[in-house]
Amino acid sequence: MPKALLITAIVTLCLLGCEKVDLDDDGTSGGASSQTEPIGHGLGTQDCPLTPDEMLDGVMPQSTSDCWVMGYAVGSTYRTLSNAVFGVPTTYSTNILLASDSLCEDVSKCIAAELSSTTIKNKFSLSLCPEEVRQFVVLEGTYGTYFSQTGLRTVSGGYWLPGFNLSLICPAPQEWEEEYYYYGEDYSY
């Protein structure tokens, strides 16, 4: 009886000590613990990535070597931004163009993200994933110059967030309403 109890205890300890391994993880999450929905913007972190508009306005991330960017995948280009193709089909697999608006077709409102490895191209290239055009994506890479403007170099990870609405965390600016208050008997403005 003690031998059976000892074997049961050893098996139980072995099972409790096992680490859960995700066999579906292809390693493109960039070390992130999960596919986190952004809760803010402007820092360049996974929780608060930069938007294409912020990058074009010169907002710097907390870390240039580990920068997170979010936006809509609206197109791709070849050698220069003037060759941009918005939508699919496209044969360009080395980059995607990100915009803060899913319907954007103005290259001056886009940033390019460099897809340099085969694994990253297979996951994010619009030529290989045409169903993802105009979908929301969160990417991790190096903040830098790409196609002679601010962009994301050497994308190392990321994930798609289908149906995510950027305006929920980046509302459009509202115009201020002017209010006039009168103090005492002076009614001048």
C-alpha positions as CSV (number, residue, x, y, z in Angstrom):
1,M,0.0,0.0,0.0
2,P,2.7,2.6,0.8
3,K,4.3,1.9,-2.6
4,A,1.1,2.7,-4.4
5,L,0.6,5.9,-2.3
6,L,4.2,7.0,-3.1
7,I,3.7,6.5,-6.9
8,T,0.4,8.4,-6.7
9,A,2.1,11.3,-4.9
10,I,5.0,11.4,-7.5
11,V,2.5,11.4,-10.4
12,T,0.4,14.1,-8.8
13,L,3.5,16.3,-8.2
14,C,4.7,15.8,-11.7
15,L,1.3,16.8,-13.1
16,L,1.1,19.9,-10.8
17,G,4.6,21.0,-11.9
18,C,3.9,20.9,-15.6
19,E,3.8,24.2,-17.4
20,K,1.0,24.8,-19.9
21,V,2.5,25.0,-23.4
22,D,0.5,26.8,-26.1
23,L,1.1,24.7,-29.3
24,D,-0.8,27.3,-31.4
25,D,1.6,30.1,-30.6
26,D,3.7,30.8,-33.6
27,G,6.1,33.1,-31.8
28,T,4.9,36.3,-33.4
29,S,3.4,37.8,-30.3
30,G,6.8,39.6,-29.7
31,G,7.0,38.3,-26.2
32,A,3.7,39.7,-25.2
33,S,1.7,37.7,-22.8
34,S,-1.5,38.0,-24.7
35,Q,-3.4,39.7,-27.5
36,T,-4.2,42.8,-25.3
37,E,-6.9,45.2,-26.5
38,P,-5.4,48.7,-26.3
39,I,-6.8,50.8,-23.4
40,G,-5.2,54.1,-24.5
41,H,-2.7,55.5,-26.9
42,G,0.4,57.7,-27.3
43,L,3.0,55.8,-25.3
44,G,4.2,53.2,-27.7
45,T,3.5,50.4,-25.2
46,Q,1.3,47.3,-25.8
47,D,-1.5,48.8,-23.6
48,C,-1.2,52.3,-25.1
49,P,0.3,52.0,-28.7
50,L,1.1,54.9,-30.9
51,T,-1.4,55.6,-33.8
52,P,-0.2,56.5,-37.3
53,D,-1.4,60.1,-36.7
54,E,0.7,60.4,-33.6
55,M,3.7,59.0,-35.3
56,L,3.3,61.4,-38.2
57,D,2.9,64.3,-35.7
58,G,6.3,63.4,-34.1
59,V,5.1,61.7,-30.9
60,M,8.0,59.6,-29.6
61,P,7.5,56.2,-27.9
62,Q,8.8,55.3,-24.5
63,S,11.2,52.8,-26.2
64,T,12.3,53.1,-29.8
65,S,13.5,49.5,-29.9
66,D,10.3,48.0,-28.5
67,C,7.6,50.2,-30.0
68,W,4.0,49.2,-30.3
69,V,1.8,50.8,-33.1
70,M,-1.9,50.2,-33.8
71,G,-4.0,51.1,-36.9
72,Y,-5.9,49.8,-39.8
73,A,-4.0,47.9,-42.5
74,V,-5.1,49.9,-45.6
75,G,-2.5,48.9,-48.2
76,S,1.1,48.3,-49.2
77,T,3.8,49.8,-51.3
78,Y,6.9,49.0,-53.4
79,R,10.2,51.0,-52.9
80,T,8.5,54.3,-52.3
81,L,5.3,55.6,-50.8
82,S,4.3,57.1,-54.1
83,N,3.8,53.5,-55.4
84,A,1.2,52.8,-52.6
85,V,-1.6,50.4,-53.4
86,F,-4.7,50.7,-51.2
87,G,-6.7,47.5,-50.8
88,V,-6.1,44.2,-52.4
89,P,-5.0,42.4,-54.5
90,T,-1.4,43.4,-54.1
91,T,1.9,41.6,-54.7
92,Y,3.8,43.6,-52.2
93,S,4.6,41.5,-49.2
94,T,7.5,43.4,-47.5
95,N,5.3,46.0,-45.8
96,I,1.8,47.2,-44.9
97,L,0.5,50.7,-44.7
98,L,-1.3,51.7,-41.4
99,A,-3.7,54.5,-41.0
100,S,-5.9,55.8,-38.2
101,D,-8.9,55.6,-40.5
102,S,-10.0,52.3,-42.0
103,L,-11.1,54.0,-45.2
104,C,-7.9,56.0,-45.7
105,E,-6.5,56.2,-49.2
106,D,-4.2,59.2,-48.7
107,V,-0.5,58.1,-48.4
108,S,0.3,61.3,-46.4
109,K,-1.9,60.0,-43.6
110,C,-0.2,56.5,-43.5
111,I,2.9,55.0,-42.0
112,A,4.7,52.0,-43.4
113,A,5.5,48.9,-41.3
114,E,8.4,46.7,-42.5
115,L,7.7,43.0,-42.6
116,S,11.2,41.5,-42.8
117,S,10.8,37.9,-41.7
118,T,8.9,35.1,-43.4
119,T,6.9,34.4,-40.3
120,I,5.9,38.0,-40.0
121,K,5.1,38.3,-43.7
122,N,2.9,35.2,-43.5
123,K,0.9,36.7,-40.6
124,F,0.6,40.4,-41.7
125,S,1.2,40.8,-45.4
126,L,-1.9,41.8,-47.3
127,S,-0.7,39.9,-50.4
128,L,-0.8,36.7,-48.3
129,C,-3.7,37.7,-46.0
130,P,-6.1,39.7,-48.3
131,E,-9.0,39.1,-45.9
132,E,-7.3,41.4,-43.4
133,V,-7.4,44.5,-45.5
134,R,-8.9,47.4,-43.6
135,Q,-8.8,45.4,-40.3
136,F,-7.3,46.6,-37.1
137,V,-3.8,45.4,-36.2
138,V,-1.4,46.0,-33.3
139,L,2.3,45.6,-34.2
140,E,5.6,45.6,-32.3
141,G,8.9,46.7,-33.9
142,T,11.5,49.4,-34.0
143,Y,10.5,53.1,-34.3
144,G,12.4,54.7,-37.0
145,T,12.6,56.1,-40.6
146,Y,11.1,54.0,-43.3
147,F,10.4,55.2,-46.9
148,S,11.9,58.6,-45.8
149,Q,9.4,59.2,-43.1
150,T,8.5,58.0,-39.6
151,G,7.5,54.3,-39.6
152,L,7.9,50.9,-37.9
153,R,11.0,49.0,-38.8
154,T,11.6,45.2,-38.4
155,V,8.2,44.2,-37.1
156,S,8.9,41.4,-34.6
157,G,5.3,40.6,-33.4
158,G,1.7,41.6,-33.2
159,Y,-1.8,40.5,-33.7
160,W,-5.0,41.3,-35.5
161,L,-8.0,42.7,-33.6
162,P,-11.0,42.2,-36.0
163,G,-13.8,44.6,-35.3
164,F,-11.8,46.8,-33.0
165,N,-12.9,50.5,-33.2
166,L,-10.0,53.0,-32.7
167,S,-12.4,55.8,-32.1
168,L,-13.4,54.2,-28.8
169,I,-10.0,55.1,-27.3
170,C,-9.0,57.9,-29.7
171,P,-12.2,60.1,-30.0
172,A,-12.2,62.8,-32.6
173,P,-11.5,66.2,-31.1
174,Q,-14.5,68.3,-30.2
175,E,-14.8,72.1,-30.8
176,W,-15.0,74.2,-27.7
177,E,-18.2,76.1,-27.1
178,E,-17.6,79.6,-25.8
179,E,-19.5,80.7,-22.7
180,Y,-19.8,84.2,-21.5
181,Y,-20.0,85.0,-17.8
182,Y,-20.8,88.5,-16.4
183,Y,-19.2,89.6,-13.1
184,G,-20.6,92.5,-11.3
185,E,-22.1,95.3,-13.3
186,D,-19.5,95.3,-16.1
187,Y,-21.1,93.6,-19.1
188,S,-18.2,94.0,-21.5
189,Y,-16.6,90.9,-23.1
